[in-house]
Amino acid sequence: MRELLYTYRMANVKIEKLSSSVEEEEERGETSESKSFSLAHLSDPHLTSLADIKFPQLLNKRILGYLSWLRKRRFVHRREIIDSLVEDLHITRPDHIAVTGDLTHLGLPMEYIEVGQWLNSLGSPEQVTVIPGNHEAYWGRNWFKKCSMWEPYLQSDTHLNLSRTAKFFPSLRIRGEIALIGLCSARPSPPLLATGSLGKEQLAGLETLLQQTGRQGLLRVVLIHHPPLSGIVKRRKCLTDSQLFIDILERCGAELVLHGHAHVATVNSMQTATGTIPVIGVPSASELNPRSGHCAKYNIYQLKRTATGWEMMMKVRGYSASRKCFVPEQEVMLEIPLVDDSGAE
């Protein structure tokens, strides 16, 4: 199978490929590791089964998604890979896990229940942060009511007493020196479209959280399902208010943006007045597709404060079909300059 490594389009962020050997162990120096924070990022697992679906549930846009599942998706999104993923995360033991959407196929109630059970096997709500993807909002205005089944994994830290806008979002979870800011770009869309949007209310909340956590000197990680930059996905799958999102990050800054949706591995950057923000997308965490060459991967970001900013080691772990498990594939070092409280570098 053709192996796809990450596509890099970065500027002013130092990138050093340290290793591409799949055999190399990930253990590093005890002193540096003990002071760092490890964040696993996975996306688009599409982990649910549609075996017990009833025909009346398909009398809308879902019929197209179901036909796609029958013809292709059930063969490339594999349960054995999902099981290997959970096992690998239990071995690597990151400090926190971020899941950036598309856990379901059609956003059916039975899928939400199945995902809820899976999340319990992945980790506690204290250890796992989830945001929805477009497949969670596949059909219907009231799709978000089903999402409340995952509330412990979606909501902000309760002790922060944040005013809730746009349902649970933007959410804020603080782990050590890391601020995890979750967004919901999921929206029901017409047939053959998979667009997303954030909306003015959620964007206003994002700006407030970025300012607050920036003044606190935290490393701000923004979680979003749809890629915020152009050229990653086709227009029919894009974030329709991406420019408004970019404008806010240009004003307020952030240290890292993580997304899914594209099912490909990418590392891009966003140039702002406050510095360069890495924008990283991961492939589907369950896909094995010989025709396209897509293979399941997830990232672990080892984050550490330095005298001049933040140091981030990105460790790529990919599924090995021959070994039937996830293995280390690549390590990349990125240095993120420190942004001062006034918003200037």
Contacts in CASP RR format, 6 or more apart in sequence:
PFRMAT RR
TARGET T0000
AUTHOR 0000-0000-0000
METHOD contacts of the structure
MODEL  1
MRELLYTYRMANVKIEKLSSSVEEEEERGETSESKSFSLAHLSDPHLTSL
ADIKFPQLLNKRILGYLSWLRKRRFVHRREIIDSLVEDLHITRPDHIAVT
GDLTHLGLPMEYIEVGQWLNSLGSPEQVTVIPGNHEAYWGRNWFKKCSMW
EPYLQSDTHLNLSRTAKFFPSLRIRGEIALIGLCSARPSPPLLATGSLGK
EQLAGLETLLQQTGRQGLLRVVLIHHPPLSGIVKRRKCLTDSQLFIDILE
RCGAELVLHGHAHVATVNSMQTATGTIPVIGVPSASELNPRSGHCAKYNI
YQLKRTATGWEMMMKVRGYSASRKCFVPEQEVMLEIPLVDDSGAE
1 290 0 8 1.000
1 293 0 8 1.000
1 295 0 8 1.000
1 321 0 8 1.000
2 293 0 8 1.000
3 293 0 8 1.000
3 295 0 8 1.000
4 264 0 8 1.000
4 265 0 8 1.000
4 283 0 8 1.000
4 293 0 8 1.000
4 294 0 8 1.000
4 295 0 8 1.000
5 20 0 8 1.000
5 265 0 8 1.000
5 316 0 8 1.000
5 329 0 8 1.000
5 330 0 8 1.000
6 265 0 8 1.000
6 266 0 8 1.000
6 267 0 8 1.000
6 316 0 8 1.000
6 330 0 8 1.000
6 332 0 8 1.000
7 264 0 8 1.000
7 265 0 8 1.000
7 266 0 8 1.000
7 267 0 8 1.000
8 15 0 8 1.000
8 267 0 8 1.000
9 266 0 8 1.000
9 267 0 8 1.000
9 268 0 8 1.000
9 269 0 8 1.000
10 267 0 8 1.000
10 268 0 8 1.000
10 269 0 8 1.000
10 276 0 8 1.000
10 278 0 8 1.000
10 334 0 8 1.000
11 269 0 8 1.000
11 271 0 8 1.000
11 276 0 8 1.000
12 269 0 8 1.000
12 271 0 8 1.000
12 275 0 8 1.000
12 276 0 8 1.000
13 269 0 8 1.000
13 276 0 8 1.000
13 278 0 8 1.000
13 334 0 8 1.000
13 335 0 8 1.000
13 336 0 8 1.000
14 333 0 8 1.000
14 334 0 8 1.000
14 335 0 8 1.000
15 267 0 8 1.000
15 332 0 8 1.000
15 333 0 8 1.000
15 334 0 8 1.000
16 332 0 8 1.000
16 333 0 8 1.000
17 330 0 8 1.000
17 331 0 8 1.000
17 332 0 8 1.000
18 313 0 8 1.000
18 331 0 8 1.000
18 332 0 8 1.000
18 333 0 8 1.000
19 328 0 8 1.000
19 330 0 8 1.000
19 331 0 8 1.000
20 329 0 8 1.000
20 330 0 8 1.000
21 328 0 8 1.000
22 320 0 8 1.000
22 327 0 8 1.000
22 328 0 8 1.000
22 329 0 8 1.000
23 327 0 8 1.000
23 328 0 8 1.000
24 328 0 8 1.000
25 328 0 8 1.000
26 92 0 8 1.000
26 300 0 8 1.000
26 315 0 8 1.000
26 328 0 8 1.000
28 302 0 8 1.000
28 313 0 8 1.000
32 304 0 8 1.000
33 302 0 8 1.000
35 304 0 8 1.000
35 305 0 8 1.000
36 302 0 8 1.000
36 303 0 8 1.000
36 304 0 8 1.000
37 95 0 8 1.000
37 96 0 8 1.000
37 175 0 8 1.000
37 176 0 8 1.000
37 177 0 8 1.000
37 178 0 8 1.000
37 302 0 8 1.000
37 303 0 8 1.000
37 304 0 8 1.000
38 92 0 8 1.000
38 94 0 8 1.000
38 95 0 8 1.000
38 96 0 8 1.000
38 300 0 8 1.000
38 301 0 8 1.000
38 302 0 8 1.000
38 303 0 8 1.000
39 94 0 8 1.000
39 95 0 8 1.000
39 96 0 8 1.000
39 97 0 8 1.000
39 98 0 8 1.000
39 178 0 8 1.000
39 221 0 8 1.000
39 300 0 8 1.000
39 301 0 8 1.000
39 303 0 8 1.000
40 89 0 8 1.000
40 92 0 8 1.000
40 94 0 8 1.000
40 96 0 8 1.000
40 97 0 8 1.000
40 98 0 8 1.000
40 298 0 8 1.000
40 299 0 8 1.000
40 300 0 8 1.000
40 301 0 8 1.000
41 97 0 8 1.000
41 98 0 8 1.000
41 100 0 8 1.000
41 258 0 8 1.000
41 280 0 8 1.000
41 281 0 8 1.000
41 282 0 8 1.000
41 298 0 8 1.000
41 299 0 8 1.000
41 300 0 8 1.000
41 301 0 8 1.000
42 85 0 8 1.000
42 97 0 8 1.000
42 98 0 8 1.000
42 99 0 8 1.000
42 100 0 8 1.000
42 282 0 8 1.000
42 285 0 8 1.000
42 298 0 8 1.000
42 299 0 8 1.000
43 99 0 8 1.000
43 100 0 8 1.000
43 101 0 8 1.000
43 102 0 8 1.000
43 225 0 8 1.000
43 259 0 8 1.000
43 260 0 8 1.000
43 261 0 8 1.000
43 281 0 8 1.000
43 282 0 8 1.000
43 283 0 8 1.000
43 284 0 8 1.000
43 285 0 8 1.000
43 298 0 8 1.000
44 100 0 8 1.000
44 101 0 8 1.000
44 102 0 8 1.000
44 260 0 8 1.000
44 261 0 8 1.000
44 263 0 8 1.000
44 282 0 8 1.000
44 283 0 8 1.000
44 284 0 8 1.000
44 285 0 8 1.000
44 286 0 8 1.000
44 287 0 8 1.000
45 77 0 8 1.000
45 82 0 8 1.000
45 85 0 8 1.000
45 99 0 8 1.000
45 102 0 8 1.000
45 103 0 8 1.000
45 284 0 8 1.000
45 285 0 8 1.000
45 286 0 8 1.000
46 73 0 8 1.000
46 77 0 8 1.000
46 102 0 8 1.000
46 103 0 8 1.000
46 104 0 8 1.000
46 105 0 8 1.000
46 135 0 8 1.000
46 284 0 8 1.000
46 286 0 8 1.000
46 287 0 8 1.000
47 77 0 8 1.000
47 79 0 8 1.000
47 82 0 8 1.000
47 103 0 8 1.000
47 104 0 8 1.000
47 114 0 8 1.000
47 115 0 8 1.000
47 118 0 8 1.000
47 286 0 8 1.000
48 103 0 8 1.000
48 104 0 8 1.000
48 105 0 8 1.000
48 110 0 8 1.000
48 111 0 8 1.000
48 114 0 8 1.000
48 115 0 8 1.000
49 79 0 8 1.000
49 114 0 8 1.000
50 66 0 8 1.000
50 69 0 8 1.000
50 74 0 8 1.000
50 105 0 8 1.000
50 106 0 8 1.000
50 108 0 8 1.000
50 111 0 8 1.000
52 110 0 8 1.000
53 66 0 8 1.000
53 106 0 8 1.000
53 108 0 8 1.000
53 110 0 8 1.000
57 106 0 8 1.000
57 108 0 8 1.000
58 66 0 8 1.000
60 139 0 8 1.000
60 140 0 8 1.000
61 138 0 8 1.000
61 139 0 8 1.000
61 190 0 8 1.000
61 191 0 8 1.000
62 106 0 8 1.000
62 108 0 8 1.000
62 138 0 8 1.000
62 139 0 8 1.000
64 191 0 8 1.000
64 192 0 8 1.000
65 73 0 8 1.000
65 105 0 8 1.000
65 106 0 8 1.000
65 138 0 8 1.000
66 106 0 8 1.000
69 105 0 8 1.000
69 106 0 8 1.000
73 105 0 8 1.000
76 287 0 8 1.000
76 288 0 8 1.000
76 289 0 8 1.000
76 294 0 8 1.000
77 284 0 8 1.000
77 286 0 8 1.000
77 287 0 8 1.000
78 286 0 8 1.000
78 287 0 8 1.000
78 288 0 8 1.000
79 286 0 8 1.000
80 324 0 8 1.000
81 285 0 8 1.000
81 286 0 8 1.000
81 287 0 8 1.000
81 288 0 8 1.000
81 296 0 8 1.000
81 319 0 8 1.000
82 118 0 8 1.000
82 285 0 8 1.000
82 286 0 8 1.000
84 319 0 8 1.000
84 324 0 8 1.000
84 325 0 8 1.000
84 326 0 8 1.000
85 285 0 8 1.000
85 286 0 8 1.000
85 296 0 8 1.000
85 298 0 8 1.000
85 319 0 8 1.000
85 326 0 8 1.000
86 118 0 8 1.000
86 121 0 8 1.000
86 122 0 8 1.000
87 325 0 8 1.000
88 317 0 8 1.000
88 325 0 8 1.000
88 326 0 8 1.000
89 97 0 8 1.000
89 122 0 8 1.000
92 300 0 8 1.000
92 317 0 8 1.000
94 300 0 8 1.000
95 127 0 8 1.000
95 175 0 8 1.000
96 127 0 8 1.000
96 128 0 8 1.000
96 129 0 8 1.000
96 175 0 8 1.000
96 178 0 8 1.000
96 180 0 8 1.000
97 122 0 8 1.000
97 123 0 8 1.000
97 127 0 8 1.000
97 128 0 8 1.000
97 129 0 8 1.000
98 128 0 8 1.000
98 129 0 8 1.000
98 130 0 8 1.000
98 180 0 8 1.000
98 221 0 8 1.000
98 223 0 8 1.000
98 258 0 8 1.000
99 122 0 8 1.000
99 128 0 8 1.000
99 129 0 8 1.000
99 130 0 8 1.000
99 131 0 8 1.000
99 153 0 8 1.000
100 131 0 8 1.000
100 133 0 8 1.000
100 223 0 8 1.000
100 224 0 8 1.000
100 225 0 8 1.000
100 258 0 8 1.000
100 259 0 8 1.000
100 260 0 8 1.000
100 261 0 8 1.000
100 282 0 8 1.000
101 130 0 8 1.000
101 131 0 8 1.000
101 132 0 8 1.000
101 133 0 8 1.000
101 135 0 8 1.000
101 136 0 8 1.000
101 186 0 8 1.000
101 225 0 8 1.000
101 260 0 8 1.000
102 133 0 8 1.000
102 134 0 8 1.000
102 135 0 8 1.000
102 136 0 8 1.000
102 225 0 8 1.000
102 260 0 8 1.000
102 261 0 8 1.000
102 284 0 8 1.000
103 111 0 8 1.000
103 115 0 8 1.000
103 118 0 8 1.000
103 130 0 8 1.000
103 133 0 8 1.000
103 135 0 8 1.000
103 136 0 8 1.000
104 111 0 8 1.000
104 112 0 8 1.000
104 115 0 8 1.000
104 135 0 8 1.000
104 136 0 8 1.000
104 138 0 8 1.000
105 111 0 8 1.000
105 135 0 8 1.000
105 138 0 8 1.000
106 135 0 8 1.000
106 138 0 8 1.000
106 139 0 8 1.000
107 135 0 8 1.000
107 136 0 8 1.000
107 137 0 8 1.000
107 138 0 8 1.000
107 139 0 8 1.000
107 143 0 8 1.000
107 146 0 8 1.000
109 146 0 8 1.000
112 136 0 8 1.000
112 146 0 8 1.000
112 147 0 8 1.000
112 149 0 8 1.000
112 150 0 8 1.000
113 149 0 8 1.000
115 149 0 8 1.000
115 150 0 8 1.000
116 149 0 8 1.000
116 150 0 8 1.000
119 128 0 8 1.000
119 130 0 8 1.000
119 150 0 8 1.000
119 153 0 8 1.000
122 128 0 8 1.000
125 152 0 8 1.000
125 153 0 8 1.000
128 153 0 8 1.000
129 153 0 8 1.000
129 171 0 8 1.000
129 173 0 8 1.000
129 180 0 8 1.000
129 182 0 8 1.000
129 223 0 8 1.000
130 150 0 8 1.000
130 153 0 8 1.000
130 154 0 8 1.000
131 154 0 8 1.000
131 169 0 8 1.000
131 171 0 8 1.000
131 182 0 8 1.000
131 183 0 8 1.000
131 184 0 8 1.000
131 223 0 8 1.000
131 224 0 8 1.000
131 225 0 8 1.000
132 144 0 8 1.000
132 147 0 8 1.000
132 154 0 8 1.000
132 184 0 8 1.000
132 186 0 8 1.000
132 225 0 8 1.000
133 184 0 8 1.000
133 185 0 8 1.000
133 186 0 8 1.000
133 225 0 8 1.000
133 226 0 8 1.000
133 261 0 8 1.000
134 185 0 8 1.000
134 186 0 8 1.000
134 187 0 8 1.000
134 189 0 8 1.000
134 194 0 8 1.000
134 195 0 8 1.000
134 196 0 8 1.000
134 225 0 8 1.000
134 226 0 8 1.000
134 261 0 8 1.000
136 143 0 8 1.000
136 146 0 8 1.000
136 147 0 8 1.000
136 186 0 8 1.000
137 143 0 8 1.000
137 144 0 8 1.000
137 186 0 8 1.000
137 187 0 8 1.000
137 188 0 8 1.000
137 189 0 8 1.000
138 188 0 8 1.000
139 188 0 8 1.000
140 188 0 8 1.000
141 188 0 8 1.000
143 186 0 8 1.000
143 188 0 8 1.000
144 167 0 8 1.000
147 154 0 8 1.000
147 167 0 8 1.000
147 168 0 8 1.000
151 168 0 8 1.000
154 168 0 8 1.000
154 169 0 8 1.000
154 171 0 8 1.000
155 168 0 8 1.000
155 171 0 8 1.000
156 162 0 8 1.000
156 164 0 8 1.000
156 168 0 8 1.000
156 171 0 8 1.000
156 172 0 8 1.000
156 173 0 8 1.000
157 172 0 8 1.000
157 173 0 8 1.000
157 174 0 8 1.000
160 172 0 8 1.000
160 174 0 8 1.000
162 172 0 8 1.000
165 201 0 8 1.000
165 202 0 8 1.000
165 204 0 8 1.000
165 205 0 8 1.000
166 184 0 8 1.000
166 198 0 8 1.000
166 199 0 8 1.000
166 201 0 8 1.000
166 202 0 8 1.000
167 184 0 8 1.000
168 184 0 8 1.000
169 182 0 8 1.000
169 183 0 8 1.000
169 184 0 8 1.000
169 202 0 8 1.000
170 181 0 8 1.000
170 182 0 8 1.000
170 183 0 8 1.000
170 202 0 8 1.000
170 205 0 8 1.000
170 206 0 8 1.000
170 209 0 8 1.000
171 180 0 8 1.000
171 181 0 8 1.000
171 182 0 8 1.000
172 179 0 8 1.000
172 180 0 8 1.000
172 181 0 8 1.000
172 182 0 8 1.000
172 209 0 8 1.000
172 213 0 8 1.000
173 179 0 8 1.000
173 180 0 8 1.000
174 180 0 8 1.000
174 213 0 8 1.000
174 218 0 8 1.000
177 217 0 8 1.000
177 218 0 8 1.000
177 219 0 8 1.000
177 305 0 8 1.000
178 218 0 8 1.000
178 219 0 8 1.000
178 221 0 8 1.000
178 303 0 8 1.000
179 209 0 8 1.000
179 213 0 8 1.000
179 214 0 8 1.000
179 216 0 8 1.000
179 218 0 8 1.000
179 219 0 8 1.000
179 220 0 8 1.000
179 221 0 8 1.000
180 221 0 8 1.000
180 223 0 8 1.000
181 206 0 8 1.000
181 209 0 8 1.000
181 210 0 8 1.000
181 213 0 8 1.000
181 220 0 8 1.000
181 221 0 8 1.000
181 222 0 8 1.000
181 223 0 8 1.000
181 254 0 8 1.000
182 222 0 8 1.000
182 223 0 8 1.000
182 224 0 8 1.000
183 198 0 8 1.000
183 202 0 8 1.000
183 206 0 8 1.000
183 222 0 8 1.000
183 223 0 8 1.000
183 224 0 8 1.000
183 225 0 8 1.000
184 198 0 8 1.000
184 202 0 8 1.000
184 225 0 8 1.000
185 196 0 8 1.000
185 197 0 8 1.000
185 198 0 8 1.000
185 224 0 8 1.000
185 225 0 8 1.000
185 226 0 8 1.000
185 239 0 8 1.000
186 196 0 8 1.000
186 225 0 8 1.000
187 195 0 8 1.000
187 196 0 8 1.000
187 197 0 8 1.000
189 195 0 8 1.000
189 196 0 8 1.000
192 236 0 8 1.000
193 236 0 8 1.000
193 237 0 8 1.000
194 236 0 8 1.000
194 237 0 8 1.000
194 261 0 8 1.000
195 226 0 8 1.000
195 236 0 8 1.000
195 237 0 8 1.000
195 238 0 8 1.000
195 239 0 8 1.000
195 240 0 8 1.000
196 225 0 8 1.000
196 226 0 8 1.000
196 238 0 8 1.000
196 239 0 8 1.000
196 240 0 8 1.000
197 239 0 8 1.000
197 240 0 8 1.000
197 241 0 8 1.000
198 206 0 8 1.000
198 224 0 8 1.000
198 239 0 8 1.000
198 241 0 8 1.000
198 244 0 8 1.000
198 245 0 8 1.000
199 241 0 8 1.000
199 244 0 8 1.000
200 244 0 8 1.000
203 241 0 8 1.000
203 244 0 8 1.000
203 245 0 8 1.000
203 248 0 8 1.000
206 222 0 8 1.000
206 245 0 8 1.000
206 248 0 8 1.000
207 248 0 8 1.000
207 251 0 8 1.000
207 252 0 8 1.000
210 220 0 8 1.000
210 222 0 8 1.000
210 248 0 8 1.000
210 249 0 8 1.000
210 252 0 8 1.000
210 253 0 8 1.000
210 254 0 8 1.000
211 252 0 8 1.000
213 220 0 8 1.000
214 220 0 8 1.000
214 252 0 8 1.000
214 253 0 8 1.000
214 339 0 8 1.000
214 341 0 8 1.000
215 341 0 8 1.000
217 341 0 8 1.000
219 255 0 8 1.000
219 256 0 8 1.000
219 303 0 8 1.000
219 305 0 8 1.000
219 310 0 8 1.000
219 336 0 8 1.000
220 253 0 8 1.000
220 254 0 8 1.000
220 255 0 8 1.000
220 256 0 8 1.000
221 254 0 8 1.000
221 255 0 8 1.000
221 256 0 8 1.000
221 257 0 8 1.000
221 258 0 8 1.000
222 249 0 8 1.000
222 254 0 8 1.000
222 256 0 8 1.000
222 257 0 8 1.000
222 258 0 8 1.000
223 258 0 8 1.000
223 259 0 8 1.000
224 239 0 8 1.000
224 245 0 8 1.000
224 257 0 8 1.000
224 258 0 8 1.000
224 259 0 8 1.000
225 259 0 8 1.000
225 260 0 8 1.000
225 261 0 8 1.000
226 233 0 8 1.000
226 237 0 8 1.000
226 238 0 8 1.000
226 239 0 8 1.000
226 242 0 8 1.000
226 259 0 8 1.000
226 260 0 8 1.000
226 261 0 8 1.000
227 233 0 8 1.000
227 238 0 8 1.000
227 239 0 8 1.000
227 259 0 8 1.000
227 260 0 8 1.000
227 261 0 8 1.000
227 262 0 8 1.000
227 266 0 8 1.000
227 279 0 8 1.000
227 281 0 8 1.000
228 239 0 8 1.000
228 242 0 8 1.000
228 245 0 8 1.000
228 246 0 8 1.000
228 257 0 8 1.000
228 259 0 8 1.000
228 270 0 8 1.000
228 279 0 8 1.000
229 242 0 8 1.000
229 246 0 8 1.000
229 268 0 8 1.000
229 270 0 8 1.000
229 279 0 8 1.000
230 238 0 8 1.000
230 242 0 8 1.000
232 262 0 8 1.000
232 264 0 8 1.000
232 266 0 8 1.000
232 268 0 8 1.000
233 261 0 8 1.000
233 262 0 8 1.000
237 261 0 8 1.000
237 262 0 8 1.000
239 245 0 8 1.000
246 270 0 8 1.000
249 257 0 8 1.000
249 270 0 8 1.000
249 272 0 8 1.000
249 277 0 8 1.000
250 270 0 8 1.000
250 272 0 8 1.000
250 273 0 8 1.000
250 274 0 8 1.000
251 273 0 8 1.000
252 274 0 8 1.000
252 343 0 8 1.000
253 272 0 8 1.000
253 274 0 8 1.000
253 275 0 8 1.000
253 277 0 8 1.000
253 339 0 8 1.000
253 343 0 8 1.000
254 277 0 8 1.000
255 277 0 8 1.000
255 278 0 8 1.000
255 310 0 8 1.000
255 336 0 8 1.000
255 339 0 8 1.000
256 277 0 8 1.000
256 278 0 8 1.000
256 280 0 8 1.000
256 301 0 8 1.000
256 312 0 8 1.000
256 336 0 8 1.000
257 270 0 8 1.000
257 277 0 8 1.000
257 278 0 8 1.000
257 279 0 8 1.000
257 280 0 8 1.000
258 280 0 8 1.000
258 281 0 8 1.000
258 282 0 8 1.000
259 279 0 8 1.000
259 280 0 8 1.000
259 281 0 8 1.000
260 281 0 8 1.000
260 282 0 8 1.000
262 281 0 8 1.000
263 283 0 8 1.000
263 284 0 8 1.000
263 287 0 8 1.000
263 294 0 8 1.000
264 281 0 8 1.000
264 283 0 8 1.000
264 294 0 8 1.000
265 281 0 8 1.000
265 282 0 8 1.000
265 283 0 8 1.000
265 297 0 8 1.000
265 316 0 8 1.000
266 279 0 8 1.000
266 280 0 8 1.000
266 281 0 8 1.000
267 278 0 8 1.000
267 279 0 8 1.000
267 280 0 8 1.000
267 281 0 8 1.000
267 314 0 8 1.000
267 332 0 8 1.000
268 278 0 8 1.000
268 279 0 8 1.000
268 280 0 8 1.000
269 276 0 8 1.000
269 277 0 8 1.000
269 278 0 8 1.000
269 279 0 8 1.000
270 276 0 8 1.000
270 277 0 8 1.000
270 279 0 8 1.000
273 343 0 8 1.000
273 344 0 8 1.000
274 339 0 8 1.000
274 343 0 8 1.000
274 344 0 8 1.000
274 345 0 8 1.000
275 337 0 8 1.000
275 339 0 8 1.000
275 345 0 8 1.000
276 336 0 8 1.000
276 337 0 8 1.000
278 312 0 8 1.000
278 334 0 8 1.000
278 336 0 8 1.000
280 299 0 8 1.000
280 314 0 8 1.000
282 297 0 8 1.000
282 298 0 8 1.000
282 299 0 8 1.000
283 294 0 8 1.000
283 295 0 8 1.000
283 296 0 8 1.000
283 297 0 8 1.000
284 294 0 8 1.000
284 296 0 8 1.000
285 296 0 8 1.000
285 297 0 8 1.000
285 298 0 8 1.000
286 296 0 8 1.000
287 294 0 8 1.000
287 295 0 8 1.000
287 296 0 8 1.000
288 294 0 8 1.000
288 295 0 8 1.000
288 296 0 8 1.000
288 319 0 8 1.000
288 321 0 8 1.000
289 295 0 8 1.000
295 318 0 8 1.000
295 319 0 8 1.000
295 321 0 8 1.000
296 318 0 8 1.000
296 319 0 8 1.000
296 326 0 8 1.000
297 316 0 8 1.000
297 317 0 8 1.000
297 318 0 8 1.000
297 319 0 8 1.000
297 329 0 8 1.000
298 317 0 8 1.000
298 318 0 8 1.000
298 326 0 8 1.000
299 314 0 8 1.000
299 315 0 8 1.000
299 316 0 8 1.000
299 317 0 8 1.000
300 314 0 8 1.000
300 315 0 8 1.000
300 317 0 8 1.000
301 312 0 8 1.000
301 313 0 8 1.000
301 314 0 8 1.000
301 315 0 8 1.000
302 312 0 8 1.000
302 313 0 8 1.000
302 314 0 8 1.000
302 315 0 8 1.000
303 310 0 8 1.000
303 311 0 8 1.000
303 312 0 8 1.000
304 310 0 8 1.000
304 311 0 8 1.000
304 312 0 8 1.000
304 313 0 8 1.000
305 311 0 8 1.000
306 335 0 8 1.000
308 335 0 8 1.000
308 337 0 8 1.000
308 338 0 8 1.000
309 335 0 8 1.000
309 336 0 8 1.000
309 337 0 8 1.000
309 338 0 8 1.000
310 335 0 8 1.000
310 336 0 8 1.000
310 338 0 8 1.000
311 333 0 8 1.000
311 334 0 8 1.000
311 335 0 8 1.000
311 336 0 8 1.000
312 333 0 8 1.000
312 334 0 8 1.000
312 335 0 8 1.000
312 336 0 8 1.000
313 331 0 8 1.000
313 332 0 8 1.000
313 333 0 8 1.000
313 334 0 8 1.000
314 331 0 8 1.000
314 332 0 8 1.000
314 333 0 8 1.000
314 334 0 8 1.000
315 328 0 8 1.000
315 330 0 8 1.000
315 331 0 8 1.000
316 328 0 8 1.000
316 329 0 8 1.000
316 330 0 8 1.000
316 331 0 8 1.000
316 332 0 8 1.000
317 326 0 8 1.000
317 327 0 8 1.000
317 328 0 8 1.000
317 329 0 8 1.000
318 326 0 8 1.000
318 327 0 8 1.000
318 329 0 8 1.000
319 325 0 8 1.000
319 326 0 8 1.000
319 327 0 8 1.000
320 326 0 8 1.000
320 327 0 8 1.000
337 345 0 8 1.000
338 345 0 8 1.000
339 345 0 8 1.000
END
